[in-house]
Amino acid sequence: GCFECCIKCLGGIPYASLIATILLYAGVALFCGCGHEALSGTVNILQTYFEMTRSAGDVIDAFTLIDIFKYVIYGVAAAFFVYGILLMVEGFFTTGAIKDLYGDFKITTCGRCVSAWFIMLTYIFMLAWLGVTAFTSLPVYMYFNLWTICRNATVVDGANLCLDLRQYGIVTIGEEKKVCTSSESFIKLCDSNELNMTFHLFIVALAGAGAAVIAMVHYLMVLSANWAYVKDACRMQKYEDIKSKEEQELHDIHSTRSKERLNAYT
């Protein structure tokens, strides 16, 4: 009894949705956690080595944008935690509908509409995560350039290399915020652990965004398959209902004729 119950429970678990949920949570956790710390490290680097300060008033500068990105990360973490739970619940209900077609849970038109709605949302979120992945690659590219300059400065003696923040749109054209290999700030930046740590945190955040994209694609495959299974199960259920109704009508007709023959005989 206990063994059969465990087997029945394990058979009702939507393993495909479970794998996609784990991948989604891992990707979102890496992106949000590492992205938040990388943004904090970027603030320290800008203030310490590039001598940048926050603008007074309501002017939108690099620090204000970084704060906005942090709040966006908080919202992404909360939203996709809830969305992963909803997709997992939908997987459980769909699996239950397929496994137990004639039980207490009945497949309805509303259930199919919910599945179709989840497919549309997941497709939109997949496109959004593709955009996030592309956007996250920008700071990786910037830090890779800075890391390359530091590496070349140590290899080539007397090289005068500079990194100007105006090239990346971090500051306006009128401001000149750059560090060169001849400056003391550049040497301290290359020797500090903040540069390597922030660079690698952005790389991990990029990997997390890519994992979230893969999870969304996995969810699309799972939801599409579940929707097709539910649609086929609905057709089978209608066919079985019509067949049962016809058999009952034939049985009633046969019973009525038997009674008529018995009455005629008597």
C-alpha positions, 0 to 999 in steps of 0.5 A: 500500500505505502509503496504503491502510494509512493509510486503513484505520487512520483508518477504524478510529478511533472519532471519536465516542469520541475527541471525547467523551474530549477533551471529558472530559479538558478538562472534568476538567482545568479543574475540577480545576486551577482548582478546586484553585487557587480553593480555595487562594485561598479559604484565603488570603482567609479567613485574610487578610481575615476573620481566620480560623484553623485550629481546633486538634484534630480539629474539622472547620472550613472549612479542613479541608473545603477540604483534603478537597475538594482530596483529592477533586479529586486522586481525580477527576483520576486516576479519570477519566483512567483511565476515559477511557482505558477508554472509548476502548479500548472504542470501538476494540474496538467499532469493530473488531468492527463493521468486521471482523465475520468477522476475528480479533476475534469479538463475544461475549456478554461484549463486549455485557455489558461495553458494557452495564456501561459504559453503566450506569457512565457514567450514574451518573457523569453524575448525579455530575457533575450534582451536582458542577456544582450544588455548584460553583455555590455558591462562584460564587454566594458570590463573586458576592455579594461582588463585587456588594457591592464594586461597589455600595460603590464606586458608592453613597457612604456605603453600609454593606454587610456580608458575614457568613460565617454566612449561608453556613454557613462558620462557626458561629452563635456566631462572627461573621466578617464584613467591612463596607464601612466596614472597612479589610479590606473595602477591601483585599479589594475592591482585591486581585487575589485576589478577582477571580482566585478568582472567575474560577477558580471560574467556569472550574471550573464550566464544566469541570464542565459540560463533563464533564457534556456529555462523559458525555452524549456517551459515553452516546449513543456507548455506546448506539449501539455496543451496538445496533450490536454487538447487530445485528452479533451477530444478523447473524453468527448468521444468516450462520453458520446460512446457511453451515451449511445451505448446507454441509448441502445441499452434503453431501446433494447430494454424497451423492446424486450418489455414490449415483446413480453407484454405482447406475449402475455 
